[in-house]
């Protein structure tokens, strides 16, 4: 069994505005077909991913501990 190169960083959520994964930049269709794509097809997609990720709006999906603590500190002041 050969290892399939993948851009996945285990942040699997699709941006509804662009259709790209917040973590890797692939579409749902690309993610689903990744294991059966040719190495050349995967490399072509991977070359496009940095540009795609620039179009994804990066907001935390939930309030982080750091942002919560900053908010609480600001409310105390």
Biotite code that builds the C-alpha atoms (Angstrom):
import biotite.structure as struc

atoms = struc.array([
    struc.Atom([0.000, 0.000, 0.000], chain_id="A", res_id=1, res_name="UNK", atom_name="CA", element="C"),
    struc.Atom([1.454, 3.378, -0.982], chain_id="A", res_id=2, res_name="UNK", atom_name="CA", element="C"),
    struc.Atom([1.149, 6.604, 0.995], chain_id="A", res_id=3, res_name="UNK", atom_name="CA", element="C"),
    struc.Atom([-1.040, 9.263, -0.621], chain_id="A", res_id=4, res_name="UNK", atom_name="CA", element="C"),
    struc.Atom([0.254, 12.800, -0.214], chain_id="A", res_id=5, res_name="UNK", atom_name="CA", element="C"),
    struc.Atom([-2.433, 14.991, 1.331], chain_id="A", res_id=6, res_name="UNK", atom_name="CA", element="C"),
    struc.Atom([-2.741, 18.636, 2.395], chain_id="A", res_id=7, res_name="UNK", atom_name="CA", element="C"),
    struc.Atom([-5.164, 17.703, 5.185], chain_id="A", res_id=8, res_name="UNK", atom_name="CA", element="C"),
    struc.Atom([-4.393, 19.297, 8.558], chain_id="A", res_id=9, res_name="UNK", atom_name="CA", element="C"),
    struc.Atom([-7.450, 17.817, 10.320], chain_id="A", res_id=10, res_name="UNK", atom_name="CA", element="C"),
    struc.Atom([-9.372, 21.094, 10.368], chain_id="A", res_id=11, res_name="UNK", atom_name="CA", element="C"),
    struc.Atom([-12.306, 19.791, 8.380], chain_id="A", res_id=12, res_name="UNK", atom_name="CA", element="C"),
    struc.Atom([-14.987, 22.419, 7.813], chain_id="A", res_id=13, res_name="UNK", atom_name="CA", element="C"),
    struc.Atom([-16.201, 23.922, 4.560], chain_id="A", res_id=14, res_name="UNK", atom_name="CA", element="C"),
    struc.Atom([-16.482, 27.698, 4.093], chain_id="A", res_id=15, res_name="UNK", atom_name="CA", element="C"),
    struc.Atom([-20.004, 28.238, 2.736], chain_id="A", res_id=16, res_name="UNK", atom_name="CA", element="C"),
    struc.Atom([-18.935, 31.329, 0.764], chain_id="A", res_id=17, res_name="UNK", atom_name="CA", element="C"),
    struc.Atom([-16.100, 29.714, -1.216], chain_id="A", res_id=18, res_name="UNK", atom_name="CA", element="C"),
    struc.Atom([-16.807, 25.991, -0.922], chain_id="A", res_id=19, res_name="UNK", atom_name="CA", element="C"),
    struc.Atom([-13.230, 25.411, 0.256], chain_id="A", res_id=20, res_name="UNK", atom_name="CA", element="C"),
    struc.Atom([-12.140, 23.606, 3.400], chain_id="A", res_id=21, res_name="UNK", atom_name="CA", element="C"),
    struc.Atom([-10.889, 26.029, 6.083], chain_id="A", res_id=22, res_name="UNK", atom_name="CA", element="C"),
    struc.Atom([-7.947, 23.720, 6.785], chain_id="A", res_id=23, res_name="UNK", atom_name="CA", element="C"),
    struc.Atom([-6.658, 22.548, 3.415], chain_id="A", res_id=24, res_name="UNK", atom_name="CA", element="C"),
    struc.Atom([-8.474, 24.562, 0.745], chain_id="A", res_id=25, res_name="UNK", atom_name="CA", element="C"),
    struc.Atom([-9.963, 21.608, -1.134], chain_id="A", res_id=26, res_name="UNK", atom_name="CA", element="C"),
    struc.Atom([-13.606, 21.284, -2.168], chain_id="A", res_id=27, res_name="UNK", atom_name="CA", element="C"),
    struc.Atom([-15.851, 18.502, -0.864], chain_id="A", res_id=28, res_name="UNK", atom_name="CA", element="C"),
    struc.Atom([-15.613, 16.782, -4.225], chain_id="A", res_id=29, res_name="UNK", atom_name="CA", element="C"),
    struc.Atom([-11.811, 16.915, -4.211], chain_id="A", res_id=30, res_name="UNK", atom_name="CA", element="C"),
    struc.Atom([-11.629, 15.614, -0.652], chain_id="A", res_id=31, res_name="UNK", atom_name="CA", element="C"),
    struc.Atom([-13.944, 12.713, -1.522], chain_id="A", res_id=32, res_name="UNK", atom_name="CA", element="C"),
    struc.Atom([-12.034, 11.754, -4.667], chain_id="A", res_id=33, res_name="UNK", atom_name="CA", element="C"),
    struc.Atom([-8.533, 12.411, -3.302], chain_id="A", res_id=34, res_name="UNK", atom_name="CA", element="C"),
    struc.Atom([-7.538, 8.782, -2.757], chain_id="A", res_id=35, res_name="UNK", atom_name="CA", element="C"),
    struc.Atom([-8.438, 7.758, -6.321], chain_id="A", res_id=36, res_name="UNK", atom_name="CA", element="C"),
    struc.Atom([-6.940, 10.769, -8.114], chain_id="A", res_id=37, res_name="UNK", atom_name="CA", element="C"),
    struc.Atom([-3.707, 10.455, -10.030], chain_id="A", res_id=38, res_name="UNK", atom_name="CA", element="C"),
    struc.Atom([-0.609, 11.932, -8.401], chain_id="A", res_id=39, res_name="UNK", atom_name="CA", element="C"),
    struc.Atom([-0.517, 14.535, -11.175], chain_id="A", res_id=40, res_name="UNK", atom_name="CA", element="C"),
    struc.Atom([-4.104, 15.634, -10.449], chain_id="A", res_id=41, res_name="UNK", atom_name="CA", element="C"),
    struc.Atom([-3.356, 15.896, -6.730], chain_id="A", res_id=42, res_name="UNK", atom_name="CA", element="C"),
    struc.Atom([-0.229, 17.984, -7.394], chain_id="A", res_id=43, res_name="UNK", atom_name="CA", element="C"),
    struc.Atom([-2.168, 20.339, -9.683], chain_id="A", res_id=44, res_name="UNK", atom_name="CA", element="C"),
    struc.Atom([-4.795, 20.904, -6.993], chain_id="A", res_id=45, res_name="UNK", atom_name="CA", element="C"),
    struc.Atom([-2.146, 21.290, -4.289], chain_id="A", res_id=46, res_name="UNK", atom_name="CA", element="C"),
    struc.Atom([-0.473, 24.039, -6.328], chain_id="A", res_id=47, res_name="UNK", atom_name="CA", element="C"),
    struc.Atom([-3.773, 25.991, -6.241], chain_id="A", res_id=48, res_name="UNK", atom_name="CA", element="C"),
    struc.Atom([-4.389, 25.596, -2.501], chain_id="A", res_id=49, res_name="UNK", atom_name="CA", element="C"),
    struc.Atom([-2.378, 28.576, -1.178], chain_id="A", res_id=50, res_name="UNK", atom_name="CA", element="C"),
    struc.Atom([-4.363, 30.957, -3.392], chain_id="A", res_id=51, res_name="UNK", atom_name="CA", element="C"),
    struc.Atom([-7.636, 29.347, -2.382], chain_id="A", res_id=52, res_name="UNK", atom_name="CA", element="C"),
    struc.Atom([-6.846, 29.613, 1.322], chain_id="A", res_id=53, res_name="UNK", atom_name="CA", element="C"),
    struc.Atom([-6.318, 33.362, 0.905], chain_id="A", res_id=54, res_name="UNK", atom_name="CA", element="C"),
    struc.Atom([-9.982, 33.656, -0.138], chain_id="A", res_id=55, res_name="UNK", atom_name="CA", element="C"),
    struc.Atom([-11.347, 31.763, 2.883], chain_id="A", res_id=56, res_name="UNK", atom_name="CA", element="C"),
    struc.Atom([-12.533, 33.985, 5.707], chain_id="A", res_id=57, res_name="UNK", atom_name="CA", element="C"),
    struc.Atom([-10.647, 32.797, 8.763], chain_id="A", res_id=58, res_name="UNK", atom_name="CA", element="C"),
    struc.Atom([-12.720, 33.234, 11.868], chain_id="A", res_id=59, res_name="UNK", atom_name="CA", element="C"),
    struc.Atom([-12.691, 30.912, 14.851], chain_id="A", res_id=60, res_name="UNK", atom_name="CA", element="C"),
    struc.Atom([-15.716, 28.647, 14.817], chain_id="A", res_id=61, res_name="UNK", atom_name="CA", element="C"),
    struc.Atom([-16.059, 29.181, 18.543], chain_id="A", res_id=62, res_name="UNK", atom_name="CA", element="C"),
    struc.Atom([-14.735, 31.575, 21.132], chain_id="A", res_id=63, res_name="UNK", atom_name="CA", element="C"),
    struc.Atom([-11.197, 30.657, 22.098], chain_id="A", res_id=64, res_name="UNK", atom_name="CA", element="C"),
    struc.Atom([-9.958, 30.695, 25.685], chain_id="A", res_id=65, res_name="UNK", atom_name="CA", element="C"),
    struc.Atom([-7.650, 33.605, 24.882], chain_id="A", res_id=66, res_name="UNK", atom_name="CA", element="C"),
    struc.Atom([-10.443, 35.716, 23.354], chain_id="A", res_id=67, res_name="UNK", atom_name="CA", element="C"),
    struc.Atom([-12.792, 34.881, 26.237], chain_id="A", res_id=68, res_name="UNK", atom_name="CA", element="C"),
    struc.Atom([-10.220, 35.937, 28.815], chain_id="A", res_id=69, res_name="UNK", atom_name="CA", element="C"),
    struc.Atom([-9.550, 39.198, 26.942], chain_id="A", res_id=70, res_name="UNK", atom_name="CA", element="C"),
    struc.Atom([-13.288, 39.899, 26.734], chain_id="A", res_id=71, res_name="UNK", atom_name="CA", element="C"),
    struc.Atom([-13.777, 39.214, 30.441], chain_id="A", res_id=72, res_name="UNK", atom_name="CA", element="C"),
    struc.Atom([-10.814, 41.415, 31.357], chain_id="A", res_id=73, res_name="UNK", atom_name="CA", element="C"),
    struc.Atom([-12.207, 44.233, 29.234], chain_id="A", res_id=74, res_name="UNK", atom_name="CA", element="C"),
    struc.Atom([-15.620, 43.899, 30.873], chain_id="A", res_id=75, res_name="UNK", atom_name="CA", element="C"),
    struc.Atom([-14.038, 44.176, 34.336], chain_id="A", res_id=76, res_name="UNK", atom_name="CA", element="C"),
    struc.Atom([-12.327, 47.463, 33.443], chain_id="A", res_id=77, res_name="UNK", atom_name="CA", element="C"),
])
